[in-house]
Amino acid sequence: METREQETRESVVGGLRIAWDGRVLEPRPWTAAQAEWLAELSPQAPEGPALELCSGAGHIGLLLQRLTGRDLVMVDANPVACEFAAANAAAAGLAPEVRNGWMDEVLAPDERFALVCADPPWVPRAEITRYPQDPELAIDGGPDGLDVAALCVALIDRHLADGGHAVLQLGTAEQVDALLAANPPQRLRLDGVRTFERGVLAHLATDGREVS
Ligand SMILES: C[S@@+](CC[C@H](N)C(=O)[O-])C[C@H]1O[C@@H](n2cnc3c(N)ncnc32)[C@H](O)[C@@H]1O
């Protein structure tokens, strides 16, 4: 029997109809700005596919694919999120590759992406009880909220193509500073932060060096 948590709901984000239920994070309309920023950057990026880390129900990556026409790989550890992402893609006439698994286990070492968006959980573990409606895996960022974000930065550092662009979502500009200070990337520089009412977006660009 379907539980209340499993009742399918629908949100419209960036013109896309996105189905989801209580086992995944509710798509938040402001996050369309992440796809739109990457789409602005796309003409300056090399050819090649885009990657979304922590894709959830998929609206950000799917909007990015619709706006840029690039091939897209979407990654999420939650199998239910991946099922929604695949179904939402099909409903929108899009065809990303959806990979279900831990992000550090599903990318081949030599894969390179021209654009990357990453939406890791960023709530400090002690505060997640403030958001009982949200699944723990979607919001628990570890003791300081930055565990999964640090993993995203390491993967972006390794897998972003030369001349490529990434946009990472976090809660505050202070988190961006703390994250990069504690986990300095080898070949990425911070190229700007845009602040929204419910979160921030940080633009990371390559400085041309290959990761050693
Ligand atoms: C903040 S939610 C973002 C979901 C979606 N992008 C959105 O904006 O609604 C974070 C997502 O990351 C996934 N996740 C958490 N840790 C992960 C990991 N280590 N590897 C892959 N996915 C992970 C969760 O399942 C969740 O769907």
The ligand as an ORCA input file, in Angstrom:
! r2SCAN-3c Opt
* xyz 0 1
  C      20.158     18.855     -1.472
  S      19.553     17.392     -2.298
  C      19.482     18.054     -3.955
  C      18.492     17.360     -4.808
  C      18.098     18.148     -6.076
  N      19.245     18.531     -6.847
  C      17.304     19.367     -5.691
  O      17.798     20.499     -5.797
  O      16.152     19.178     -5.280
  C      20.979     16.391     -2.254
  C      20.888     15.055     -3.028
  O      22.166     14.414     -2.900
  C      22.006     13.022     -2.767
  N      23.235     12.548     -2.114
  C      23.649     12.754     -0.836
  N      24.880     12.267     -0.642
  C      25.270     11.724     -1.845
  C      26.458     11.072     -2.291
  N      27.512     10.884     -1.481
  N      26.521     10.648     -3.582
  C      25.470     10.846     -4.419
  N      24.316     11.465     -4.043
  C      24.220     11.909     -2.773
  C      20.727     12.875     -1.989
  O      20.111     11.624     -2.227
  C      19.889     14.057     -2.516
  O      19.040     13.659     -3.584
*
